[in-house]
Amino acid sequence: MIDVYSALVFKLLSTTGDQAIDLQAGRTLVVGRAVTSDVPIYDPTISRQHAEVALANDGVRVKDLGSSNGTFLNGARITEAVAGENDVVTFGKVAYRVKSVTAPAPRPQVVPSFTTPKTGSPPGGTIVRQLPVSVSGGVPAIVDASPSGASHLKVTAQSLEERREKKLSLLLEISKELSKQQELDRLLDKVVDFTFQIMNVDRVSILLLEPTTSELVPRMSKSRTGGSGAAKHVPQSIARKAVEERVAILSDNAAADERFKGKSILIQSVRSAMCTPLMGTDQTVLGILYVDNLTATHSFADEDLEFLIAFGSLAAVGIENSRRSERLRREALVLSNFQRYFAPNLASQIAQQEGAVQLGGTKRPVVIFFSDIRGFTPLSETMGPDEIATLLTEYFTEMVEIVFEHSGTLDKFMGDAIMALWGAPIAHEDDADRAMGCAVDQLAALETMNKRWKQQGRPELGIGIGINFGEVFAGNIGSDRRLEYTVIGDAVNTASRLCSSAGPNEILISEPFYKQLKQPPTVEALEPVQVKGKSKKLPVYRVKR
């Protein structure tokens, strides 16, 4: 009998899957944007010390620490609450799901369990051994050779101690080699080749579980004779049992095993088979590693199954590392192009999407926002280069941060002008209101900066803001090495024209944009403006502050 787990604890796993918060009994962790936090989350919606999390008997205790953007449990704002299994805890706009984790006890002694042949079974009988398989990353078991001496491991030794040392050395060498493989297909090919090198088997197959469909998909398969495509011959009855029950299976004379009845076994005349689930570090099954023998019954021994489990654990670690490396490479490529233009949380969200870095785009309705410093050219003529650079750096830093706080996209700088977007690449129902809030907050921030600059004897600035809504072409323009996300169309020209017409510290908006506002501010109608390429003048509104 095997006692594998000793306790049930909980952790927080980000809904994007890129960060986990591991909790320990008796310890409270502080979540926040500050680097000194126990769990730093670098997102603008997170306060420096946002919340506390700790283990509770039935979940995770969450306590908000007076954060600006709040802490939520399943969408409801909380001060303090206990989140249970599968509940969603959101800090600002960063969401985590509560997951239970079985904490492993010290590895117990494994006592084999055998099933006796049922009455009427063919001579030779069916012997099936199954062992629970826990998460990858642990120290593999190194068991002694089978008393029968029927092991099919290619390990020769004069004593059990020497054999144990050789098996451990073999696993360490395999681990080193697999850690060098970052590309998934090469890794799987290496796993299959290693299996043939260390075990006398006829066929080896690796099937990976598709997360969206929960379907086992063949990824790599070879036979000893050099043929491929053996994965389609993996008995589904054995594969399903390994995945669903998370057990490694040793089956001798599988065609006679009533629990594995199925055409796939009978047709292929599988005489002996072993299958182990490939377990990820978050308790999920990544897939299976399957080997079989088509000729002799009683082909595999207990030692073979134990070694296959250990080998499968190393393969699972390699698969997770390969997938992580692939994701990081993709995210690095996206972030290198986009992190200057998007809010940090939005850039991260885009980076995690497959195919985010591609040329081309689509037509879509967006909000286009322009702001421009009034009278900057004559002002700059009275200032030195260093003074101009310092002033613009302070100004742009504050203005761009406000764009990001309202979930906008920084399109580009044009001299002393800023162009921003809402509705692309990710749209929200209240994009117009977000852009409106950004405009108001920018003027308020500029007023504060002007007061400080005046006290320092530096010049004050005035800006004009123009906002429009319309259909544009939005997408990535450039090359594979350098992409820029931007929008093109008449709606862009209209927004630019509104910005040019705005006076110092004035916000001008178009009629299409005004109609998109769910909470419109007080406005006054101005004389319609003529826009290049338009036969009719466009209605314009000035926002009253």
GIHUUR-V693370 format. One line per field, one symbol per residue. phi: phi as a letter, one per 30 degrees, with the letter a starting at -180 (. if undefined). psi: psi as a letter, one per 20 degrees, with the letter a starting at -180 (. if undefined). burial: b if it has 16 or more other C-alpha atoms within 10 Angstrom, else e. A space follows every 50 residues. Layout:
phi = ???
psi = ???
burial = ???
//
This chain:
phi = .bcdccacbbbcceddicabcdcbeibccccaddddddbdbdbddcdebd acbadbdclbdbbdciddcibbbhjcdbcaaccceidccccibccbcdbd bddddeedddcebccdddejddejicbbcbbdccddjddddccdddedic dcddbcadbdddddddddddddddedddddccdedddddddddddddcbd bcbbbbccddedchcdcdcaabcddjdbidddcdedddddddddchbdbc bchedcdddcdlddddddhdcbbbbbdccddcicddlbcbbbbcccdhdc ceddddddddddddddddddddddddddddddddddccddcceedddddd ddcdidcbdjabdadbccbbbbddiddddddccdedddddddddddeddd ededdcidcddacbiccccbbbjadccbdceddddddddddddddddddd ddddddicdccbbcbbbbbldbdblcckbddbcbdabblddddddddddd dddehbccbddededdddbdddbbdcdecccejcdcdcdbbcddc
psi = qpnhqhroaqrppqiijipqopqqpjppqppriqiiqhnponpiiprgng rqqqprhkbppppqkkqgjrpqokippqgprppapjqpppodjoqqpppq popprpprppoqpqpqpqpiqqqhrpoppppqpaqriroqpnrrqphijj qjpmppqirhghgghhgghghgggggghiiohpghhghhgggghghhiqn rhqpqppqpohhikpopphppqrhiirrjihijpohggggggghilqqpp pqlhhiohhkpqhhgggilohpqqppqoprikjqphbqppqrpjgqrlhq rghggghhggghgghggggghghgggghgghhgghhhiiiiqqghggggg hippkhnqqaarpqprppppqpppkhghghijqrghggggghggghgggh hhghhkkrpogrpndjqpprqpipipqqhkgghghghggghghghhgghh gghghjkqqqqqqqppprprprppappbrhhoqpprqprhhghgghgggh iqrplqopqrghghhiphmqrprpprpqqpppiphqqpqqqppp.
burial = eeebeeeebbbbbbbeeeebbebeeeeebbbbbbeebbbbbbbbbbbbbb bbbbbbeebbbbbbbebeebbbbeeebeebbbbbeebbbbbbbbbbbbbb ebeeeeeeeeeeeeeebeeeeeeebbbbbbbbbbbbbeebbbbebeeeee bbbeeeeeeeeebbebbbeebeebbeebbebbebeebbbbbbeebbeebb bbbbbbbbbeeeeeebebbbbbbeeeeeebbeebbbebbebbbeebbbbb bbbbbbbeebeeebbeeebbbbbbbbbbbbbeebbbbbbbbbbbeebbbb bbbbbbbbbbbbbbbbbbbbbbeeeebeebbbbbbebbbebbbbbbbbeb bbeeebbeeeeeebbbbbbbbbbbeeeeeeeeeeeeeeeebeeebeeebb bbbbbbbbbbbbeeeebbbbbbbbbeeeeebbbbbbbbbbbbbeebbebb eeeeeeeeeebbbbbbbbbbbbbbbbbeeeeebbbbbeebbbbbbbbbbb bbbbbbbbbbebbbebbeeeeebeeeeebebeeeeeebebbbbee
//
